[in-house]
Amino acid sequence: MIDISFEVNGRKVSPNNMGNAIEAAMLSSIKDSVSQSVGSIRCAEHGQKPKIKAKGRSIDSLSLEVTGCCDALIEQVKKKIT
């Protein structure tokens, strides 16, 4: 499974720990969508999986940040999620 985390207004959040059911559903939907798009991607050279952070001031304004073992992996993931 791919590593996807969320940070809203500077705080780490999780779909499982959200007090608002609608916000929890939105985060779960993002996680499912990203996992489906890039969940099987691994670096061909290093065998590592990417890490993705959905980050923003609010749930309505999240952007995805991709990190990984090398630029090739990061670019491969970015092509899939844009």
Secondary structure, DSSP 4 states (H G I P E B T S, - for coil): --EEEEEETTEEE-GGG-SSHHHHHHHHHHHHHHHHHHTT---TTT-PPPEEEEEESSGGG-EEEEE-SSHHHHHHHHHHH-
